[in-house]
Amino acid sequence: MHSPFVYDLVTNCFYDKRKYKEYKLLKQYRKDLLKNNTTIQVTDFGAGSRVFTSNKRTISAIAKNVGIPKKRARFLFRLITYLDCKNNLELGTSLGIGAAALAADKKSNLVSIEGCPQTAEVARKQLKKFNIKNANLIVGEFEEILSKIVTQPEEKSKTSKDSQGHQQQTKNNKHQTTFDLIYFDGHHTKEATLKYFQQLLPTAHNNSVFVLDDIHWSAEMEEAWEEIKAHPEVRVTIDTFFLGLVFFRKEQVKQHFTIRL
């Protein structure tokens, strides 16, 4: 391993064996969902489910089969803490298990977007129940909400006329929102993954990390991952099998790592 940054990340974050007090919160959050047998009607905007045959599902079954596993939730919390990510975005709240992990560090702020109103309502109640106040849950279609977050280049300046009727360029004062970490856990299709990746690139800064879930979920998700790795703005990627981490650090030589959690 030739990158000091990746070496330190793996040593001090990936393989950090400390027992954080936040792990207890994540355990209780999940446990509470696993004993909730309420049935809800789920609206699925993604690639569909390999587990459920009906859109009527119990909350406990969703938590068991769809919610991110304990090990991954703990890793997301450690990643946020280690990289000191303060302003974060999640695509795909589901029941909020990932959101709880991303917002367990109270010094951070999370915007989490969910397309399904029913699961979002469960997540909203659950986050409130566990006093997680630094997560802002937005319900709606990803593309529409992201279009309000991302400043398009053509919006940044506009032509107007001064008092003498001469044309002049005026700058739009709308500054681009940037995120320290973005967790992609929504539509598990190649098209959607690449679309949201491209759409959110302007929100990345030099030290941002994009975390993509289920990069080996299907052949087309693997294709999407390979395209992202090859993107000219991407410097370092780490394939943990379930998660793909993408860094944009311009000072880094382009390198790709496979490291199991």
N, C-alpha and C positions, 0 to 999 in steps of 0.2 A: 504494500500500500504506500504510494508515493506522496499522498496529500496529507500534510499535517492537520488541515481542517477536518478531513474525513476521519483520520486516525483519532483525533480528540473527540469528535462527535460519537464515534463508535464506542470508544473507551468510557467516556463520561456520561453518555446518554443512552445509547443502545443497550449497553451491558451494566447500567447503573442498578445495583441490587439493593439500594436503600429502600426502606419501608416508609413511604410518604404518607402523612396523615390523610391526604386527599384520596388515597386508595380506598379508605373506609367509606367516604362519601360515594365514590363510584360503585362500590360493592352494594351499598344500601339502595342506591338509585336503581340499579339493575334488579336487585332482589324484590323491590317493591313492584316493579313491572311484571316480574315472573309470577307473582301471585295474583295478578289482576286478570280475571277471566271475562271481563266485559268484551262483548263483540262489537266491532266497528266495521263500517263499509270503507274499504280502502280504494282510493283513486290512484292508479299506477301509471305514471308518465314515462317510466324507464323501459328497460329491456324485458320487463316481465319477471315473474318469479319461477324458480325451479322447485320451490317447496309447496306453494299454495296453488290450488286449482280454482279457488273461489276468491272473490274480492271481499267476502265477509270473513273476517279473521279476528281471533281473540288477541287482546293486547299481550297476554303472556306468550302466545305462539309467535307473534311478531318479534318480541324481545328475544326469544330463544333462537329463532331461525334467521332473523334479519339484522338485529342489533349487533354492533361490532363486538367481538369477543373481549373478555377482560384484559388479556395480554396486550391487545392493540389499543384499547382505551387508555391503559396505563402508559403505553409508549407515547401516545399523542400528548398526554399531560407532561411527560418528561421532556418531549421535544419542544413544546411551548415554553417550558421553564428554562431549559438549557439555552435555547436560542434567544430567550428574552423577547418573545413575540407578543407585542402589545395590541396590535390591531389585526384581527383575524376574521376569515370568512369561511363558512361551511355551505356547500351545496348538497342538500339532502339531509334534513334534520331527522326524519323518521320519528322515533319516540324520544329522541334527545339524549341517547346514551353517549354518542360522540360529542354532542354539544356540551354535555356535563363535563367530559374529559377536557375539552378545549377551553372551558370557562372555569375549571376548578382552580386555576391560578387567578386569584381575585384581582391581580394587577393588570390582567389582560381584558380586552373587550372582544366580544364575538358577535358577528352578524350571521345568523343561520337562516337559510332559505329552504322552505319546504313547499312542494306543489300540492300535496294532499291535505285538505283542510281538516279531515278527521284525525289523522295521526298528529298533525301540527297542534291540534287542540289538546291532545293527550300530553304531548311534549310541553306545551305551555303550562299546563297544570302541574306537571311533574317538576319542571324547573322552578316554579313558584314554591311548591311544596318543600323542595330542598334548598330554598333560599338562594338560588343562583340568579343574581340580579344583573350580572354583567354579560348576559346573553340576550340579544335582541332578535326575536323570531319574526320572520316576515313570510307570509303565505302568498304564493303566486307562482306563475311560471318563471323558470330561471331566466330565460332570454329577456323577458320584459323587465324584470327587476334589475338584471345586470346592465341593461341599456341605460338605466338611470344612474348606475354607479360609475360606469366607464365614460369618460369624456372622449367623444369622437374628435379626431383631428380637425375636422371642418368646423367644429363648434368653438375652436380656440381663438379664432379671429374672424371679424366680419367687416365688410365694407360699408361705410356710411358717408354722409356728406357733412362738411363743416358749415359754418354760418355763411361762407361765401359761395357755397354750392360745389366746392371741390371735393372729390372723393378722397377718403382717407381710411386707412386700416385702423380698426380699434380692437384691442385685445379683450377677449371675454375673460372675466376674472374668475371663472369657474376653474378651480384647481382639481387636478386628477387625484381621486382617492387612491391611496396605496395600502397594500396589505402586507403584513410580515409573514403570514402563513395563510394559505388557502387549502382547504380540505375538500377534494372532489369525491363525493359519495352519492351521486344522484343517478343520472342516466348511464347505464353500463353498455353503451353502444359506441362504436368507433366514431361515427359522425358527430354525436353529441359531445363526446369527450374532447375531440379536436376543436369543435366549435367553441366550447366554453374555455378551453385552454387559450385559443387565439383571442377570444373576446376579453379575457382577463389579463393577458400579457401586459397591457399598459398600466396595470395596477401593481406590477412587480417592481421592486427596487433591487439594488445590488445584493442585498442580504436576504431577500425573500426566499421562502421555500414553498413549492406547490407539492401537496401530498395527494396522490391519486390512489383510490381504493380499488382492489380487485383487478389489478393490471393483467392477471393471467386468467380472468374469469371466462374468456372465450377467445377464439382465434382473432376476432376483429378487435378485441380489447388489446391483445398483444401487438397487433398491427399499429394501433393508435399509440401504444407505448413506444414502439420503435420509431415512429414519426416524431414524437415529442423528443426523444433522445437525440435525434438528428437535427433538431431545430437550431439554427445559428445562434440564438440568444441563450440556449441552454449550455451550461458549462459542466456541471457535475450531476450525475444521476446515481441513485442507489436503489437497487431492486431487492426488496426484502421478501419477495414472492407475493405476499398479499398486498403490500403497499409499494408504491413507487415514489421516491423523493426526487424532486427536481430543484436544482440550485442555479442561480444566474450570476454567480460571483465572477466578475470580469477578470480578476487577478488570477483565476485558476486556469490551468491547462484543461482542455476538454477531456474528461475521464468518466468511465461508467463502471460502477461497482455492483457486485452481487454479494449482499451480506444478509444472512439470516438473523432474524430477531431471536 
